[in-house]
Amino acid sequence: MKLIYNNSGFEEIQLNDKSVEIFVKENIEKELLIHYTGSDEIHKMSIDVAQSASINILLKNEGNSKNKLVQKIDIHKDGKAVIAFWEIEEGNTDIQTDVHLLENGANITLKSATVASNEKKFKLNCIHYVPYTYSKMENYAIVKDNAKFIMEAIGKIEKGAYASESYQATRVLTLTDQHQSRVTPVLLIDENDVKASHATTLGQPDENQLYYLQSRGLTRKQALGLLTLGYLTPISELFKDGRYSIELKEEIEKRVGLHD
């Protein structure tokens, strides 16, 4: 499936094809909500963002089966992309994303909100080829009992890509001791005049906070849901139209146990 966008605005898509190509033409501002599922399938996706174009994409995995997503993202001069992964269903997921910042002003933000009930794996790779490029990765995860969460985030600034910036932040909340969680932040810097950083937190909920919330009348399930909410809700604020933000936030609240 090939999608070529010459007009700005919001669009909602059900992805049924195993392969999709997305082209955003010059000066176009596009928002996409892409629903997809998979059963032992590999979805291949390429995204090309032309000069001065921008795209926000929420990839909403709604399946409970094993799924693999392989992405290639090319961003050209002054192009901007925000790609967000909605991974709160129970199915196993393997996401591999390669971002190429090809021309000055290319800008990418990768976001993920994950609830790991079984196995969730990410390998995100942002490569800065030229000066004045920007990448940011923001990953949030809740890891349940006996689940597995693996995040490998790589920011690479090539020689000659001066004045570029590469940032990473990953927060993982583990609900029990029985889990396999591994976060590997990688910065490969071949240029001096750059800005780069990474930050990772991984741990269980604060029992004092849970006790305080329960003393205010919440059940333990509700208190835990309130604490975990902050890990997932940032992904709901992707689109300009507030209706979608409200719908997505309500869905997350139900998932973490705030609503019956």
Solvent accessible surface area in square Angstrom, and as a share of the most:
residue,aa,sasa,rsa
1,M,83,0.37
2,K,119,0.50
3,L,34,0.17
4,I,90,0.46
5,Y,12,0.04
6,N,103,0.53
7,N,94,0.48
8,S,62,0.40
9,G,35,0.34
10,F,64,0.27
11,E,65,0.29
12,E,91,0.41
13,I,21,0.11
14,Q,94,0.42
15,L,7,0.04
16,N,118,0.60
17,D,61,0.32
18,K,122,0.52
19,S,59,0.38
20,V,4,0.02
21,E,68,0.31
22,I,1,0.00
23,F,57,0.24
24,V,1,0.01
25,K,88,0.37
26,E,100,0.45
27,N,105,0.54
28,I,23,0.12
29,E,95,0.43
30,K,7,0.03
31,E,19,0.08
32,L,0,0.00
33,L,8,0.04
34,I,4,0.02
35,H,27,0.12
36,Y,1,0.00
37,T,63,0.37
38,G,8,0.08
39,S,72,0.46
40,D,114,0.59
41,E,53,0.24
42,I,83,0.42
43,H,3,0.01
44,K,121,0.51
45,M,5,0.02
46,S,36,0.23
47,I,3,0.02
48,D,39,0.20
49,V,0,0.00
50,A,18,0.14
51,Q,79,0.35
52,S,47,0.31
53,A,1,0.01
54,S,30,0.19
55,I,1,0.01
56,N,34,0.18
57,I,0,0.00
58,L,0,0.00
59,L,2,0.01
60,K,11,0.05
61,N,2,0.01
62,E,62,0.28
63,G,8,0.08
64,N,101,0.52
65,S,47,0.30
66,K,127,0.54
67,N,1,0.01
68,K,57,0.24
69,L,1,0.00
70,V,49,0.28
71,Q,4,0.02
72,K,96,0.41
73,I,0,0.00
74,D,22,0.11
75,I,0,0.00
76,H,47,0.21
77,K,81,0.34
78,D,75,0.39
79,G,0,0.00
80,K,98,0.42
81,A,0,0.00
82,V,18,0.10
83,I,0,0.00
84,A,0,0.00
85,F,1,0.00
86,W,1,0.00
87,E,1,0.00
88,I,2,0.01
89,E,21,0.10
90,E,99,0.44
91,G,4,0.04
92,N,54,0.28
93,T,4,0.03
94,D,34,0.17
95,I,0,0.00
96,Q,64,0.28
97,T,1,0.01
98,D,57,0.30
99,V,0,0.00
100,H,32,0.14
101,L,0,0.00
102,L,59,0.30
103,E,69,0.31
104,N,63,0.33
105,G,26,0.25
106,A,0,0.00
107,N,37,0.19
108,I,0,0.00
109,T,17,0.10
110,L,0,0.00
111,K,44,0.19
112,S,4,0.02
113,A,2,0.02
114,T,0,0.00
115,V,6,0.04
116,A,0,0.00
117,S,27,0.17
118,N,76,0.39
119,E,54,0.24
120,K,1,0.00
121,K,70,0.30
122,F,5,0.02
123,K,94,0.40
124,L,0,0.00
125,N,27,0.14
126,C,0,0.00
127,I,24,0.12
128,H,0,0.00
129,Y,88,0.33
130,V,37,0.21
131,P,23,0.14
132,Y,125,0.47
133,T,4,0.02
134,Y,61,0.23
135,S,0,0.00
136,K,70,0.30
137,M,0,0.00
138,E,29,0.13
139,N,1,0.00
140,Y,39,0.15
141,A,0,0.00
142,I,6,0.03
143,V,0,0.00
144,K,76,0.32
145,D,73,0.38
146,N,117,0.60
147,A,1,0.01
148,K,58,0.25
149,F,2,0.01
150,I,20,0.10
151,M,0,0.00
152,E,55,0.25
153,A,1,0.01
154,I,22,0.11
155,G,0,0.00
156,K,59,0.25
157,I,0,0.00
158,E,45,0.20
159,K,149,0.63
160,G,32,0.31
161,A,0,0.00
162,Y,95,0.36
163,A,34,0.26
164,S,0,0.00
165,E,52,0.23
166,S,0,0.00
167,Y,56,0.21
168,Q,10,0.04
169,A,39,0.30
170,T,4,0.03
171,R,101,0.37
172,V,2,0.01
173,L,10,0.05
174,T,2,0.01
175,L,48,0.24
176,T,42,0.24
177,D,106,0.55
178,Q,112,0.50
179,H,51,0.23
180,Q,118,0.53
181,S,27,0.17
182,R,138,0.50
183,V,26,0.15
184,T,51,0.30
185,P,41,0.26
186,V,38,0.22
187,L,50,0.25
188,L,82,0.41
189,I,64,0.33
190,D,72,0.37
191,E,29,0.13
192,N,143,0.73
193,D,89,0.46
194,V,34,0.19
195,K,128,0.54
196,A,39,0.30
197,S,56,0.36
198,H,93,0.41
199,A,61,0.47
200,T,58,0.34
201,T,78,0.45
202,L,81,0.40
203,G,30,0.29
204,Q,91,0.40
205,P,20,0.13
206,D,66,0.34
207,E,103,0.46
208,N,121,0.62
209,Q,93,0.42
210,L,1,0.00
211,Y,165,0.63
212,Y,127,0.48
213,L,28,0.14
214,Q,66,0.29
215,S,73,0.47
216,R,171,0.62
217,G,66,0.63
218,L,60,0.30
219,T,78,0.45
220,R,114,0.42
221,K,133,0.57
222,Q,59,0.26
223,A,0,0.00
224,L,42,0.21
225,G,2,0.02
226,L,79,0.39
227,L,44,0.22
228,T,5,0.03
229,L,22,0.11
230,G,42,0.40
231,Y,27,0.10
232,L,0,0.00
233,T,19,0.11
234,P,45,0.28
235,I,4,0.02
236,S,2,0.01
237,E,127,0.57
238,L,15,0.08
239,F,11,0.05
240,K,164,0.69
241,D,47,0.24
242,G,42,0.40
243,R,152,0.56
244,Y,37,0.14
245,S,23,0.15
246,I,109,0.56
247,E,104,0.47
248,L,8,0.04
249,K,85,0.36
250,E,84,0.38
251,E,61,0.27
252,I,0,0.00
253,E,24,0.11
254,K,129,0.55
255,R,87,0.32
256,V,24,0.14
257,G,8,0.08
258,L,38,0.19
259,H,87,0.39
260,D,187,0.97
